[in-house]
Amino acid sequence: MSKIWDIHGGIHPAENKQQSLGDPIQTVPLPPSLILPLSQHIGAPASPLVKVGDKVLKGQMIAAAKGFVSAPIHAPSSGVVSAIEEQTVPHASGMQAPCIVIATDGDDSWIEHSGTTHYCEKTAEELIAMIRDAGITGLGGAGFPSAVKLQPRQTINTLIINATECEPYITADDQLMRQRADDILIGINILAHILGDPERVLIGIEDNKPEAQQVLATALQNSIAVENAPAIEVVEFPTKYPSGGEKQLIQILTGEEVPSGQLPANLGIVCQNIGTTHAIYRAICHGEPLISRVTTVTGKACNKPGNFEVLIGTPVEHLLTEAEFNSVLCPNLVMGGPMMGFTLPNTSVPIIKSTNCLLATTAEENPAPPPAQACIRCGHCAEVCPASLLPQQLYWHAQSKNYERLEAHHLADCIECGACSYVCPSSIPLVQYYRAAKGEIRLIAEEKRQSDRARERFEHHQARVEREEKEKAAKREARKLAAEAAKAKREAEAKAAEENPESTTKNIPTDGDTKNTGELDIVQAALARVAANKASPADQRKRFERAIETTAARLAKAEQALEVLNKDKNAEQSTEKLAQIEQQRATIEQARLRHEEAKNKLAALNTDQPAAVEAAKGKPQTETPTDDEGLDRAATAIARAQKNAAEQASMSPQQKLLKQRDALQNRLNKAQARLAQAESEGSEQIDAFSNAVATLVEKLATAELKLSDAGSENTPHQNPASTTEENS
Amino acid sequence: MDELSSLELLLTAVIALVALATVFGIILGYAAVSFKVEGNPLADQIDALLPQTQCGNCGYPGCKPYAQAIVDGEDINKCPPGGQATIDALASLLDVPAPELDAEHGAEAEVKSVAYIREDECIGCTKCIQACPVDAILGAAKLMHTVIVDECTGCDLCVEPCPVDCIDMLEVPQTLSDWHWQAPLPPAERFASPQPDANMIATDRGTDDTTDRAA
């Protein structure tokens, strides 16, 4: 017999285990429908593999594990999927969660399945995969996926099987051991094999289960004779609640304490529930997934309490009928034990993988708690706390929502066993405060995580907006500089024109060049143009002729306007009108003068060039017939636009098309290069790029068509059809 | 002779003091330069307490500007998304009494909500994308947009710019994964409520003697 250690604290509540131990494990008739919540375990909910209306066989996987910490769900019996919907689940919240509902057909026909008794020939990975696919989770109550627990990073030297079942009333494991000890031992051997045959394999059992311990010891003796398995030791220790807690059991059996925030695996220990080992045996040796479990139904409100082999998903009410449950007597139906269980919202919720007990106590058996009174600081709670915490301090801080202090007092190490509430003379529901505070802390941490993320995203957003603003500002600045340069150039030209008026008439057509010359020596360029102008008297003559034409046109127009005004004058007399007429007359006079001037200049040019230059001097100042200065600038702009248009117009349509075609060809080449790059990199955007190429090819083809329609000569170029082939 | 020595004494003292002042001045000047704290640590602390919704309900263009404004003397009760919890946290950080939430800036939402775009109605104008302070909306011009729910802070800044009004603020339903136990009601309220305390765990009973006898 190996040495055992004691844990701090603990209580001895009334055991109440005998009521349900009278009969062996009973079977339950097939219920008409089975409700299978997608989340029966710790971790991500399973994702459904079936649709409504699908026919399923017993043992068929109907929902697959999603992620590493998750477990699949199997059909506990054959039938038809009647719904996949939100249903009330057995959870303390009483909330709804997605469930698969199966309407059983009564055949209970199995899907093809097979197991192996030669598990030793299989590798640990294969066995773990089988356990995972069988959807096995811890059957002790927490429901942690077993396969995850069996893949520790550390080497395991001790395997502990938890057969403690320390909570009052529950006898499911006890009964299982009494009846199926041989199977359990095989399950333990499988676990030991998976974990690389640890040095020690211990079965921890409380001394209130002598029968079960006896049966296990006998089975152990027999099995050792048969198999060459590692030595399994059954360790008995005094009954005390809550020795069945994982960390507590480890302390009792090894004397080692699992440090706060760490896992047993860090000490080289793996702990599994005895019910889980039985499920593992069924999964490996018979190929049966976890579709049923042994559940205790007990309490005085049941006439026939006992242990039942019940299909997962069986509605609680169906099971309660078997135990002859009297709902009138039971004010509070609890799932789980009296210490850690929770009240069920109604009796239509299903049995899930972690349901070890249904407790239907009467009002006198489990009376409503007396009103909570003030904490008197008796310290009883600290004496019984198995995690050596200070429950009264935790209570104070939980009340004042001082989460920092709670964390400093290691609230996270509280196993919520309820021992402190049990001994509290003031009947304070201490555990409820801790649970609420734990939830609140978790929520705050989650909010903090989210807000940190939002902050980060906001900062990135701000940085991006700022960068874009800067880019825009830089562009604006560049445009402004360019505009200023252009203005300076114009001014310089105007200045040059004053010195040499001949250049001014050239001013407009050459304006387009300013952009290209940019900030080069504007004055020099202007001077060069002046020189060029001087060199071509023919050009000058042409301009003067044009000027005569335009001034004549203006003159005619102004006279027309005067006529209109005169007509109006007949109808209505006013000082304003008179002023307008006066102005119009002045305009006509001016226009006439300019017309004369231009004529003179032309004449002078014909006879003597220098004279013409002198005559033209006055022209820039009096160019506009109206006094509006803005028109001057507008005229420049119009002229520029006209020039561009003329440039375009000067190109033959065929040339234009050619130019378009070349541009398209360029773009296509670029797109192809991008596509090639994307393909070599295996980028996800290949589709988008090939689309772009296809569109460009199409456009190019249209351009080609137009070009040939225009009847131009056929310059040799790439055939669009061949391009398409290249890309496909 | 006596006078001279006392004058010397005075001079020595003055020189010593000047020397000391110079030395310490240099040390302090050096420390001021080399140990200069970048940014305002208090503003960062305040920013860490704010909910980072970036909703602008406080009148500032985001949580950080509001944090900076608080440092400059702004009231701490202008953050409706944070609610009383944030005000309390700020009050304890700044060591000032915690005021009530300023109703002028909005009420504290009971349930967190996120934006949802009715996608078949979206015309792809990108206005909401530009409004989103945390870049939680995906989409391109003339293409449908959608909200990344996990990144949405529920600030509802995208609702108003939408020209076709296809954005709804939906409350996030509570699921099993974010449910947690509620603390027991204070005794006075517990007796006043007609419903028995649903959260009561089975352990919270006064006597076990009856069951003991029954066993």
Interface residues (C-beta under 8 A of the other chain):
Chain A: P13 A14 E15 N16 Q18 Q19 S39 V89 H91 A92 S93 G94 M95 A97 K300 N332 V334 G337 P338 M339 M340 G341 F342 T343 L359 T361 E364 E365 N366 P367 A368 P369 P370 P371 A372 A398 Q399 G418 S421 Y422 S427 P429 V431 Q432 Y433 R435 A436 A437 K438 G439 E440 R442 L443 E446 E447 Q450 S451 D452 R453 A454 R455 R457 F458 E459 H460 H461 Q462 R464
Chain B: D47 L50 P51 Q52 T53 Q54 G62 C63 K64 C132 P133 V134 D135 A136 E151 T153 Q174 T175 L176 D178 W179 H180 W181 Q182 A183 P184 P187 R190 F191 P196 D197 A198 N199 M200 I201 A202 T203 D204 R205 G206 T207 D208 T210 T211 D212 A214 A215
